[in-house]
């Protein structure tokens, strides 16, 4: 997770609270005795709103976007329209501490030091209910049926929409642990309503609507002043006396800091349906951040492992679509997968998993080793007996016990690394550098082998199945294919962001870029189809594509490259492509063209695929007759016009003399035996 500052502003007064307009276009700030309205796109101050006579402590927007409310130390609540006009004002006996709109009925709850007020547009008066302690925060459930109140004496009071208390939660520490911020999880997928409670006992806790605590308290080591959920409830923001905003999972696992400030953080909110976060501080600073969640994943053949909810790892079998979840309960920093090994890097350790059996479809993993050390690395790969750590220009090879066995220092920054197989303990690595150098390293050898060096930086690499060709995507989005042995550039194609060779066919590769998937066979022209995402694997007729955070296996018919070979009478190569996956019509076309070209072996294989016994018997009888008494005389069949036929058959053998009878199959064309001369006796 990375936080990028989008814009920042500073006002003279402390920013105590803020609220987004539901469509996310505007931001309302409580600063001093005014409300400040900002354009969220660029941080432009649209308009200051005056109406309060003292410090504004709180602000809230109705979910329908028609109104928002503000509460102040002047003991008043003002209702404003979305056009920034004040339309209603009412008062309490004490300063207003918090306000919150019911997400369903748009009823407004306003809380002071001594009571709670409930107002709705349908009623003329405000119904008020006494409180035994100062109310510091409040939050409605998703269905609008219950309102939770956080109090200074360490009590959480859950009330119905009429203000009647239904549940009372007493936090350990009592008045020494005042409740300073609470929030219900907005997720509709949770089976129960879950309330997050942050108190000045420096604890984060979670409760059900019934008052039952979920799990144990989470220590914060700072006084929390604000808590806010993401729109879908998957993450929590917390800010306070530590002068920063921290990101937590919905279960309370800390993931990292969003942005460090120079003073206490009094408020932080998430822009609706986005990854943008705004922070308001004691010194009047307003900071608007974009959170970027990077994809942490690993792929080996048909197994794909990826991070989910920041603390879990899901291993997906791309063919069977089976999935298994591994709960780490800590931030997952890196993932690597290779054969039956899975490595997961956590903040303070690396866990090595292995499959429970040798079954290729087995999805059960168990812990094999644990390296209880903190590592800093940019890339992580795992082999049968080692893990490889990449940090800038350095590669380190560690055993599963954590002992460093080897280290390689590169000339330039390492941009790409991939395990290309080999015996256990002697695997080979393909390494691409920023200076354009491409190397092969064996984990049991201290010396790196330079395969080639190009002028541009390496972005992506892959080696063909027989290790004779190398495909490189450079920083200019160019896909370049080299002969590894001669270093010759065989061809290059533009608009590429990733590339993968077919693991079952030496001369086929695919690359993605510009919203297209490109399939190239040998040196033939590229075949394109629309596809968003990055190609990460190519196995047979399946192409594995990563789009945003989702990996999918795309079934791609191989008809186009097959016909490219067929047009050049390269029947055996066309057959190899057809075996990857083509339609029955394509198989028949291949069979007929091979038969017409007198490539009987390929024709037989193709007709066998079609289970066409008539043509198989025809070919068999021709071959038998040829062996007995015929010499083939090859004519230039390419110059002879072919007969009209479904499937494209031109000429060959007498149907009657083949022993098949005089009536052809309705789906077959008439054939005649020519091009053969009886050997003179």
URDAMO-V790043 format. One line per field, one symbol per residue. ss: DSSP state (H for helix, E for strand, - for the rest). phi: phi as a letter, one per 40 degrees, with the letter a starting at -180 (. if undefined). burial: # if it has 24 or more other ideal C-beta (glycine too) atoms within 12 Angstrom, else .. A space follows every 10 residues. Layout:
ss->???
phi->???
burial->???
//
This chain:
ss->-EEEEEEEEE ----EEEEEE -----EEEEE E--EEEEEE- ----EEEEEE -----EEEEE E-----EEEE EE---EEEEE E----EEEEE E----EEEEE E------EEE EE--EEEEE- ------EEEE ----EEEEEE -----EEEEE E---EEEEEE ----EEEEEE ---HHH--EE EEEE------ ---EEEEEE- --EEEEEE-- --EEEEEEE- ---EEEEEE- ----EEEEEE ---EEEEEE- ---EEEEEEE ----EEEEEE -----EEEEE E---EEEEEE EE----EEEE --EEEEEE-- -EEEEEE--- --EEEEE--- -EEEEEEE-- EEEEEE--EE EEEEE----- ----EEEEEE E-------EE EE---EEEEE E--EEEEEE- ---EEEEEE- ---EEEEEE- -------EEE EEE---EEEE EE------EE EEE----EEE EEE-----EE EEEE----EE EEE-----EE EEE----EEE EE-----EEE EEE--EEEEE E-----EEEE ---EEEEEE- -EEEEEE--E EEEEE---HH HHHHHHH--- HHHHHHHH-- ---HHHHHHH HHHHHH---H HHHHHHHHHH --HHHHHHHH HHHHHHHHHE EE----HHH- ---------- -E---HHH-- ---------- -E---EEE-- -
phi->.bbbccaaaa bcbcccaaac cdcgcbbbbc bgcbbbbbcc cbgcccacbb icbadccaaa bcccgcaabb bbccgbbbcb cccgbcbaaa bbcbcccaba cccbcgcbbb bbcbabbbbb dcbcbbcbbc bcaccbaaac cccgcbbcbc bccgbbbbbc ccgccbbbbb cdhfccbdcb abaccccccc cbcbbcbbbc cgbbbbbccc gccbgbcbcb gaccbabacc dcgcbbbbbi ccgabbbbcc cgccbiccac bbadccaabb cdfabcbbbb bdcgcbbbbb cbcccbaabb fbbbbacbfg bbbbbbcccc gcbbbbccga cccababafc bbbbcbdbab bbbbccaccc bcbcbbccab bcacbbacbb bbbcbabbbb bfbbbbbbcc cgccbaabbc caccbaaacb ghcdgbcbbb bbbccgcbbb bbcbbcbcbc cabbcbccba babcdcgbbb bbbbccgbcb bbccccgccc aabcfbbaaa cccbaccbbb abiggbbbbb bfbcdcbbac achbcbaabg cbbcbbbfbb bbbccbcccd cccccccbfc cccccccccc ibcccccccc cccccccgcc ccccccccdc fccccccccc ccccccccab bcbccccccc ccccacggcb bifcccccgc gcbccdcbcc bbcagbbccc c
burial->#.#.###### #.######## ##.#.##### ########.# ..#.#...#. ##..###### ###...#### ###.###### .......### ##.####### ###.###### ###.###### .....#..#. #.######## ##.#.##### ########## #.#.#.#.## #.....#### #######..# ..######## #########. #.##...#.# .######### #.######## ########## #########. #.######## ##.####### ########## #.#.###### ########## ########.. ...#.#.#.# ########## #######.## #####..... ..#.#..##. #...#.#### ########## ...####### ....##.#.# ..######## ##....#### ########## ###....#.. ##.#.##### #####...## #####.#### ##.#.....# ###..##### ###.#.#### ###..##### ##.#.##... #.######## ######.... ####.##### ######...# ########## ##...##### ########## .######.## .#.###.##. ##........ ......#... ....#.#### ###.#..#.# ...##..### #.#.##.... .
//
